[in-house]
Amino acid sequence: MATREQNSEPTLDTGGEAFDILGNARKAWIYTYLRHHPATTIQEVVSALELPERTVYDYVDDLEAAGFLDQSNEGRPAQYEAHDLHLEVVDGDAKRHITPALIEAIARRLRDDDIDVYIDRHGLDGLAVALEYTREYVDGAVTHQIMAREQDITPMEAGVILDALRPVVDG
């Protein structure tokens, strides 16, 4: 079952190069795009995501340095491919899993105000917990009322975030 209590200490805001992607929705979007479109060039990313070329180059360099992606060819133009990463952050009793789904949820804050508002209210830890509930919600194991009660949020807020995160889980 999903984590029932959010800890007051933010586990996912620990810092470090590998965690920079968690605080940068544009980097998360680039990672997610490359994960869904392997062997993609910088120009294809620029065109698809409508981001400035210099920004994409900088962020791809950062993601590559952090070990999130690699160049997938030896020719030019360079093509990139995202790693299917799974990291676990442990802080005392709190455990959070950094997965491609969490990174995609973070990326979606750029285009989904409901996710953006939820992150602003509950932080990255709250989003990670909501993503766990969404998996169980899609499987039929929990309802938005159960999430609301266990996370001490309104049923409406639980329903909104579950619906917003559903495409990430169904993806």
C-alpha positions as CSV (number, residue, x, y, z in Angstrom):
1,M,0.0,0.0,0.0
2,A,1.0,3.6,-0.5
3,T,2.8,5.4,2.3
4,R,0.2,6.5,4.7
5,E,2.0,9.4,6.4
6,Q,4.0,12.1,4.9
7,N,7.0,12.9,7.0
8,S,7.6,16.5,7.9
9,E,11.2,16.3,6.6
10,P,11.3,16.5,2.8
11,T,13.2,13.3,1.8
12,L,13.4,14.2,-1.9
13,D,14.8,17.7,-1.4
14,T,18.2,16.3,-0.4
15,G,20.2,18.1,-3.1
16,G,23.1,16.8,-5.2
17,E,23.7,16.6,-8.9
18,A,21.5,13.6,-9.5
19,F,18.6,15.2,-7.7
20,D,18.7,18.4,-9.7
21,I,16.3,16.9,-12.2
22,L,13.6,16.7,-9.4
23,G,13.6,20.4,-9.0
24,N,13.7,21.3,-12.6
25,A,10.6,20.5,-14.6
26,R,12.3,21.3,-17.9
27,K,15.1,18.8,-17.3
28,A,12.5,16.3,-16.2
29,W,10.6,16.9,-19.4
30,I,13.7,16.4,-21.6
31,Y,14.5,13.2,-19.7
32,T,10.9,12.0,-20.1
33,Y,10.9,12.9,-23.8
34,L,14.2,11.0,-24.4
35,R,12.9,8.0,-22.5
36,H,9.8,7.8,-24.7
37,H,11.7,8.6,-27.9
38,P,15.1,6.8,-27.8
39,A,17.8,7.8,-30.3
40,T,16.6,11.4,-30.5
41,T,18.8,14.4,-31.5
42,I,19.0,17.7,-29.7
43,Q,17.2,19.4,-32.7
44,E,14.3,16.9,-32.4
45,V,14.0,17.7,-28.7
46,V,14.1,21.5,-29.4
47,S,11.4,21.2,-32.0
48,A,9.1,18.8,-30.0
49,L,9.3,20.6,-26.7
50,E,9.6,24.1,-28.0
51,L,12.6,24.9,-25.8
52,P,15.6,27.1,-26.6
53,E,18.4,25.2,-28.2
54,R,21.0,26.4,-25.8
55,T,18.8,25.3,-22.8
56,V,18.4,21.9,-24.3
57,Y,22.1,21.5,-24.9
58,D,22.9,22.6,-21.3
59,Y,20.3,20.4,-19.8
60,V,21.3,17.3,-21.9
61,D,24.9,17.9,-20.7
62,D,23.7,18.0,-17.1
63,L,21.5,14.9,-17.5
64,E,24.4,13.1,-19.1
65,A,26.8,14.1,-16.3
66,A,24.3,12.9,-13.7
67,G,24.1,9.5,-15.4
68,F,20.4,9.9,-16.5
69,L,21.2,9.5,-20.2
70,D,23.9,8.7,-22.7
71,Q,24.7,9.4,-26.3
72,S,23.3,6.4,-28.2
73,N,25.4,6.7,-31.4
74,E,28.9,7.6,-32.4
75,G,27.9,9.8,-35.4
76,R,26.6,13.3,-35.9
77,P,24.2,14.5,-35.1
78,A,24.4,13.0,-31.7
79,Q,21.5,11.0,-30.5
80,Y,20.5,10.5,-26.9
81,E,18.7,7.8,-24.9
82,A,17.5,8.0,-21.3
83,H,18.3,5.3,-18.8
84,D,15.5,3.5,-17.1
85,L,16.6,4.5,-13.6
86,H,15.3,3.5,-10.2
87,L,16.8,5.2,-7.2
88,E,15.8,4.9,-3.5
89,V,16.3,7.7,-1.1
90,V,16.2,6.7,2.6
91,D,16.0,9.3,5.3
92,G,15.4,7.7,8.7
93,D,12.1,5.7,8.3
94,A,11.1,7.5,5.1
95,K,11.8,5.9,1.8
96,R,11.1,7.4,-1.6
97,H,11.6,5.9,-5.0
98,I,12.8,8.0,-7.8
99,T,11.6,6.4,-10.9
100,P,10.9,7.4,-14.5
101,A,7.2,7.8,-13.5
102,L,8.1,10.3,-10.8
103,I,10.3,12.3,-13.1
104,E,7.5,12.3,-15.7
105,A,5.0,13.5,-13.0
106,I,7.4,16.3,-12.2
107,A,7.8,17.2,-15.9
108,R,4.0,17.3,-16.3
109,R,3.8,20.3,-13.9
110,L,4.8,22.4,-16.9
111,R,1.6,21.6,-18.7
112,D,-0.8,20.6,-15.9
113,D,-1.7,23.2,-13.4
114,D,-3.2,20.6,-11.0
115,I,0.2,18.9,-10.6
116,D,1.9,22.2,-10.3
117,V,-0.4,23.3,-7.5
118,Y,-0.1,20.0,-5.7
119,I,3.7,20.2,-5.8
120,D,3.5,23.7,-4.5
121,R,1.3,22.6,-1.6
122,H,2.8,19.2,-0.7
123,G,6.3,19.2,-2.2
124,L,8.1,16.5,-4.1
125,D,7.5,14.0,-1.3
126,G,3.8,14.6,-1.5
127,L,3.9,14.1,-5.2
128,A,5.8,10.8,-4.7
129,V,3.2,9.6,-2.2
130,A,0.3,10.7,-4.6
131,L,2.0,8.7,-7.4
132,E,2.0,5.6,-5.2
133,Y,-1.7,6.1,-4.4
134,T,-2.4,6.6,-8.2
135,R,-0.9,3.2,-8.9
136,E,-3.3,1.7,-6.3
137,Y,-6.2,3.8,-7.6
138,V,-5.7,2.6,-11.1
139,D,-5.6,-1.0,-9.8
140,G,-8.8,-0.4,-7.9
141,A,-7.2,-1.0,-4.5
142,V,-7.9,2.5,-3.1
143,T,-10.4,5.4,-3.8
144,H,-9.9,9.1,-3.6
145,Q,-11.7,9.1,-0.3
146,I,-9.2,6.7,1.2
147,M,-6.3,8.8,0.0
148,A,-7.9,12.0,1.3
149,R,-8.5,10.5,4.7
150,E,-5.0,9.0,5.0
151,Q,-3.2,12.0,3.7
152,D,-5.4,14.5,5.5
153,I,-6.4,16.4,2.3
154,T,-9.8,17.1,0.9
155,P,-11.5,14.4,-1.2
156,M,-11.6,16.9,-4.1
157,E,-7.9,17.5,-4.0
158,A,-7.2,13.7,-3.8
159,G,-9.5,13.1,-6.8
160,V,-7.9,15.9,-8.8
161,I,-4.3,14.7,-8.3
162,L,-5.3,11.1,-8.9
163,D,-6.8,12.0,-12.2
164,A,-3.9,14.3,-13.1
165,L,-1.4,11.5,-12.4
166,R,-3.4,8.7,-14.1
167,P,-1.7,9.2,-17.5
168,V,1.7,8.8,-15.9
169,V,0.7,5.4,-14.5
170,D,-1.3,4.3,-17.5
171,G,1.5,5.6,-19.8
